Amino acid sequence: MTPDLLDRLALRDLVENWAIWRDAGDWARFRTVWHDEGRMMATWFQGTADEFIAISREGFEKGVRILHFLGGTSIDLAGNRAIVQTKMTISQRALVEGVECDVVCTGRFYDFLEKRDGQGGVKWGMVLRQPIYEKDRIDPVDPAKVPVLDRALLESFPIGYRHLAYLQTGIGYKVKPDMPGLIGPEVEKLYARGAAYLAGGTL
């Protein structure tokens, strides 16, 4: 077991724990994947890890379910820093134009991580999580009922997450309009930011 392999195992474990602990509402353990200044970016939220945990917990207790499923992982290591990309889906269920629907969004988590001394010894922690939204769809839970969407509103959102944004806007969230997608200037800027981070730059 080389140090490189141990780091890669620890990073993958952290990413997988993020999804399991958040979706299960295991907030105490969920906090341990973050460094103190960690930040979360999402369509419906941008802020600190602690703020994200608090608002996620509040929503969870009210019945909001935003669930995650993970696929393959690619890890770029540079000493005590890493960029980890993980294929994922985000799914959320809510009423859309009066019809209960599921939205499923496919993309990648693009994570900035660092290994530091901390409580319990040296460990990896998340500094920034920035999802990349590649494509999405909306499905009525009952196929006999179909929501009638406001086409102008739907098409006002980026193509990679327009159905997710439509659902989230409908239940009261303010959705960020310029998140990275599969292609385009936003994702190219993110890749450049990741490369600079691995080279020792600040976020």
C-alpha positions in Angstrom: 0.0 0.0 0.0 1.9 3.1 -1.3 1.2 6.6 0.1 -0.4 7.5 -3.2 -2.8 4.6 -3.1 -3.7 5.3 0.5 -4.5 8.9 -0.4 -6.7 7.8 -3.3 -8.6 5.4 -1.1 -9.1 8.1 1.6 -10.4 10.5 -1.0 -12.8 8.1 -2.5 -14.0 7.2 0.9 -14.6 10.8 1.7 -16.6 11.5 -1.4 -18.8 8.4 -0.9 -19.3 9.3 2.8 -20.5 12.8 1.7 -23.4 11.3 -0.3 -24.4 8.6 2.2 -24.2 10.8 5.3 -26.0 13.8 3.7 -28.8 11.9 2.2 -29.3 9.9 5.4 -29.4 13.0 7.6 -26.3 12.0 9.5 -25.3 15.6 10.1 -22.6 15.0 12.8 -20.6 12.7 10.6 -21.4 14.8 7.5 -19.6 17.7 9.1 -16.4 15.7 9.3 -15.8 15.6 5.6 -15.4 19.4 5.4 -12.5 21.6 6.5 -13.6 24.5 8.6 -13.7 27.0 5.8 -15.3 24.6 3.3 -17.8 25.9 0.9 -20.6 24.3 -1.1 -22.0 25.5 -4.5 -25.3 24.2 -5.7 -28.1 25.4 -7.9 -30.2 26.3 -4.9 -27.4 27.2 -2.3 -24.0 28.8 -2.3 -22.2 29.3 1.0 -20.2 27.7 3.9 -20.3 24.1 4.8 -21.9 25.0 8.2 -24.6 27.0 6.4 -25.2 24.2 4.0 -25.6 21.6 6.8 -28.0 23.9 8.6 -30.2 24.6 5.6 -30.0 20.9 4.5 -31.1 19.7 7.9 -33.9 22.2 8.0 -35.2 21.0 4.7 -34.7 17.4 5.5 -36.9 17.8 8.7 -39.6 19.4 6.5 -39.6 16.5 4.1 -37.3 17.8 1.3 -35.5 15.0 -0.4 -32.5 15.8 -2.6 -30.8 12.5 -3.1 -27.4 11.5 -4.7 -26.1 8.5 -6.5 -22.4 8.2 -7.4 -20.5 6.6 -10.2 -16.8 6.5 -11.2 -14.2 8.8 -9.7 -11.1 10.5 -11.2 -8.4 11.8 -8.8 -5.7 14.3 -9.6 -3.1 14.4 -6.7 -0.5 17.1 -6.1 1.1 16.6 -2.7 -1.5 17.6 0.0 -4.0 18.8 -2.6 -6.4 17.0 -4.8 -9.1 17.6 -7.4 -11.6 14.8 -7.4 -14.3 14.4 -10.1 -17.1 11.9 -9.5 -19.9 11.0 -11.8 -23.2 11.5 -10.1 -27.0 11.9 -10.3 -29.0 14.3 -8.3 -32.7 13.5 -7.9 -35.4 15.6 -6.3 -39.2 15.0 -5.9 -41.7 17.8 -5.6 -44.9 19.2 -7.1 -44.4 20.7 -10.5 -47.4 22.7 -11.8 -49.5 20.7 -9.4 -48.2 17.2 -10.5 -45.8 15.2 -8.3 -42.6 14.8 -10.3 -39.1 13.5 -10.1 -36.2 15.4 -11.6 -33.0 13.5 -12.3 -29.9 15.5 -13.1 -26.7 13.8 -14.3 -23.3 15.4 -13.9 -20.1 15.4 -11.9 -19.0 16.6 -8.5 -15.8 18.7 -8.9 -14.1 18.8 -5.5 -11.2 20.8 -4.2 -9.6 18.8 -1.3 -6.6 19.2 1.0 -4.8 17.0 3.5 -4.0 18.9 6.8 -3.2 18.4 10.4 -6.4 18.5 12.5 -8.3 16.9 15.3 -7.6 13.2 15.2 -4.4 13.7 13.1 -3.7 14.3 9.4 -6.8 14.0 7.2 -8.3 14.9 3.9 -11.1 17.4 4.0 -13.3 19.2 1.4 -12.4 22.9 0.7 -14.9 23.4 -2.1 -17.5 21.4 -3.9 -18.7 22.6 -7.3 -21.1 20.4 -9.2 -21.0 20.3 -13.0 -24.6 19.8 -14.4 -24.5 17.9 -17.7 -28.2 17.0 -18.5 -31.5 16.4 -16.7 -35.0 15.3 -17.2 -38.4 15.5 -15.5 -40.7 12.5 -15.0 -44.2 12.5 -13.4 -44.5 10.0 -10.6 -47.9 8.9 -12.0 -47.4 8.6 -15.8 -51.1 9.3 -16.3 -50.6 12.9 -15.1 -48.4 15.2 -17.1 -47.4 18.7 -15.9 -47.9 21.6 -18.3 -44.6 23.5 -18.1 -44.1 27.2 -18.8 -41.8 26.8 -21.8 -40.3 30.3 -21.6 -39.4 29.8 -17.9 -38.0 26.4 -18.6 -35.8 27.6 -21.4 -34.5 30.6 -19.4 -32.4 28.1 -17.4 -29.1 26.5 -18.6 -29.7 23.3 -20.6 -27.8 21.1 -18.1 -30.1 21.7 -15.2 -33.2 23.5 -16.6 -35.7 20.9 -15.3 -34.1 20.9 -11.9 -34.1 24.7 -11.8 -37.7 24.8 -12.9 -38.7 22.4 -10.0 -36.6 24.3 -7.5 -37.9 27.7 -8.6 -41.4 26.4 -8.3 -41.0 25.5 -4.6 -39.4 28.8 -3.7 -35.6 28.5 -4.2 -33.6 31.2 -6.0 -31.5 29.2 -8.5 -28.0 30.3 -9.6 -28.2 30.9 -13.4 -24.5 30.3 -14.4 -23.4 26.9 -13.0 -20.9 24.9 -15.1 -22.3 22.5 -17.6 -20.8 19.9 -19.9 -19.3 22.5 -22.2 -18.9 26.3 -22.1 -17.0 29.1 -20.5 -18.2 28.3 -17.0 -16.8 24.8 -17.0 -13.6 25.9 -18.7 -13.1 28.5 -16.0 -13.6 25.7 -13.4 -11.0 23.5 -15.0 -8.5 26.4 -15.0 -9.3 27.1 -11.3 -8.7 23.4 -10.5 -5.3 23.4 -12.3 -4.3 26.6 -10.5 -5.3 25.1 -7.1 -3.2 21.9 -7.8 -0.3 24.2 -8.6 -0.5 25.9 -5.2 -2.8 28.8 -5.9 -5.4 30.1 -3.6 -9.2 29.7 -4.0 
